[in-house]
Amino acid sequence: MRKILAVAWLCLLFGIVGCLFWYNEYRYTLPTPVPAGYKNVATGQQIHLIPQLAINNSKPLFLHFFNPKCPCSRFNIDHFKKLAKTYENKASFVVVLMDNKIDATAIKSKFDLNVPVINAPAMAEECGVYSTPQAAIIDTKGKLYYRGNYNTSRYCTNKKTEFARIALDGLLQNQNILKFNSLALTAYGCSLPNCDK
């Protein structure tokens, strides 16, 4: 009888853990709800940068909207770091934190980031970003070239859907604004600012 109870207890425990994993996986496959009063920012629109982002006007600016509380942001950080390393001579990269209470220096150290890390939640609204992680690529004239997801894969492992990289390559090759499908442009991840999707 004890063995049956132990097996039943273990099955129940594994079932609960499995349901929690499934729920979290399912939750982040759904689009992030669009907030009330959201103002869309169209590609090609002029972006008003804060002084901290006036880095180098001769290069495109790649903004990585990041929230360390967001699991999706944490899954994606290694992919972002690879992009920053690969394109470091062709574009300026900045990590934009969505909460002024987060210590930017601590985040830079914790995630071993070799790019500027700033607190600038107002830039999210300026770029039309309402979830993390999201990329916004701004051309040398200060216009929004791309705003959207990094990949269809949570861990950014699908080479065919590396949307942010494809957009950056397009801009660097002087292509007109590229057309992306809804998987690239519909926000998935954690809602801003508190990651309470």
C-alpha atoms as one frame of an Amber mdcrd trajectory, in Angstrom:
protein
   0.000   0.000   0.000   2.879   2.403   0.813   4.437   1.816  -2.593   1.154
   2.581  -4.346   0.759   5.814  -2.340   4.374   6.812  -3.035   3.966   6.164
  -6.766   0.645   8.055  -6.814   2.235  10.973  -4.933   5.196  11.095  -7.352
   2.879  10.929 -10.374   0.813  13.794  -8.971   3.958  15.832  -8.258   5.376
  15.248 -11.763   1.971  16.071 -13.240   1.838  19.410 -11.410   5.400  20.301
 -12.453   4.606  19.297 -16.051   1.458  21.455 -16.055   3.438  24.456 -14.753
   6.034  24.067 -17.515   3.322  23.651 -20.153   1.433  26.712 -18.869   4.539
  28.918 -18.938   5.471  27.702 -22.417   1.910  28.257 -23.667   1.662  31.679
 -22.046   4.609  33.032 -24.017   3.407  31.637 -27.339   0.460  34.023 -27.209
   0.830  37.590 -28.452   1.369  40.185 -25.764  -1.898  42.074 -25.200  -1.838
  45.522 -26.781  -2.151  48.083 -23.969  -5.043  50.523 -23.838  -4.157  53.792
 -25.526  -1.279  52.247 -27.499   0.035  54.547 -30.209   1.546  52.695 -33.162
   4.818  54.006 -34.518   5.175  53.234 -38.212   8.413  52.235 -39.887   9.967
  55.261 -41.522   8.775  57.548 -38.736  11.284  59.942 -37.147  12.374  58.816
 -33.672  13.273  61.464 -31.107  16.271  60.034 -29.287  17.208  60.991 -25.762
  20.717  62.506 -25.381  22.123  59.224 -24.004  21.437  57.613 -27.385  23.244
  60.198 -29.508  26.146  57.775 -29.904  27.311  57.775 -33.522  25.173  59.216
 -36.301  27.207  57.456 -38.981  25.933  54.025 -37.856  22.444  52.592 -37.422
  21.281  52.309 -33.829  20.067  48.945 -32.545  17.977  49.239 -29.372  17.432
  46.066 -27.369  14.447  46.515 -25.039  15.216  44.335 -22.041  13.595  43.446
 -18.741  15.637  41.120 -16.485  12.394  39.961 -14.822  11.115  38.639 -18.156
  11.973  34.995 -18.938  11.821  35.711 -22.670  14.378  38.512 -22.259  16.705
  36.207 -20.357  16.344  33.460 -22.994  17.186  35.935 -25.759  20.170  37.765
 -24.203  22.826  35.421 -25.647  21.435  35.913 -29.152  21.515  39.682 -28.684
  25.124  39.518 -27.489  26.091  37.526 -30.600  24.434  40.127 -32.824  26.242
  42.953 -31.008  29.581  41.160 -31.388  29.026  40.293 -35.063  27.922  43.803
 -36.083  29.878  45.911 -33.573  31.746  47.795 -36.332  28.634  48.397 -38.433
  25.982  49.451 -35.884  25.713  50.914 -32.397  24.019  48.662 -29.854  22.303
  49.762 -26.649  20.365  47.783 -24.056  17.337  49.781 -22.912  16.014  48.876
 -19.460  12.316  49.359 -18.953  12.379  50.178 -15.236  14.227  53.139 -13.706
  14.598  51.184 -10.451  16.894  48.611 -12.081  20.614  49.295 -11.668  22.026
  49.528 -15.212  25.598  48.914 -14.009  24.538  45.747 -12.191  22.698  44.458
 -15.292  25.725  45.173 -17.483  27.906  43.158 -15.120  25.421  40.336 -14.450
  24.793  39.633 -18.144  28.389  40.411 -19.221  27.277  43.077 -21.707  29.893
  44.989 -23.701  27.462  47.654 -24.914  25.885  50.633 -23.148  23.022  49.772
 -20.781  20.635  52.624 -19.970  17.396  53.232 -18.107  15.062  54.778 -20.681
  11.477  53.485 -20.442  10.260  56.523 -22.414  12.069  55.175 -25.489   9.649
  52.237 -25.553   6.717  54.549 -26.243   8.786  56.568 -28.707   9.529  53.394
 -30.703   6.099  51.788 -30.250   7.417  48.968 -28.045   5.106  47.454 -25.428
   6.779  44.162 -24.567  10.187  42.621 -24.012  12.336  41.446 -25.609  11.940
  43.634 -28.668  14.379  45.159 -31.130  14.145  48.622 -32.629  16.552  49.536
 -35.411  16.932  53.205 -36.239  18.703  54.340 -39.398  21.351  57.056 -39.588
  18.671  59.662 -40.342  16.914  58.847 -37.062  14.003  56.971 -38.648  12.557
  53.679 -37.466  13.620  50.922 -39.840  12.420  47.892 -37.844  10.576  47.228
 -34.619   9.741  43.688 -33.691  10.775  40.263 -32.532  14.119  38.579 -32.761
  12.950  35.121 -33.789  10.011  32.712 -33.742  12.047  30.478 -31.428  12.133
  31.382 -27.761  15.879  30.736 -27.697  16.451  32.440 -31.076  17.721  29.222
 -32.667  15.683  29.285 -35.890  18.089  30.689 -38.508  15.279  31.279 -41.032
  13.390  33.598 -38.692  16.182  35.750 -37.282  14.048  38.825 -37.951  16.237
  41.392 -36.188  19.374  40.165 -37.960  17.585  40.097 -41.327  16.381  43.668
 -40.763  19.841  44.864 -39.735  21.386  43.223 -42.812  18.736  44.876 -44.983
  19.490  48.295 -43.566  23.246  47.839 -43.885  22.753  46.814 -47.530  20.709
  50.003 -48.135  17.535  48.111 -48.894  14.203  49.841 -48.610  12.233  48.932
 -45.509  11.730  45.185 -45.622   8.341  43.507 -45.448   7.931  41.072 -42.563
   5.075  38.783 -41.616   3.004  39.100 -38.454   5.297  36.695 -36.540   8.028
  39.314 -36.764   5.874  42.340 -36.039   3.357  41.097 -33.449   4.808  41.469
 -29.958   5.396  38.278 -27.987   6.932  38.189 -24.532   6.397  40.164 -21.357
   4.199  43.231 -21.161   5.779  46.476 -20.039   6.763  47.702 -17.584   6.226
  45.005 -14.960   6.314  41.749 -16.913   2.797  40.860 -15.782   1.416  39.628
 -19.128
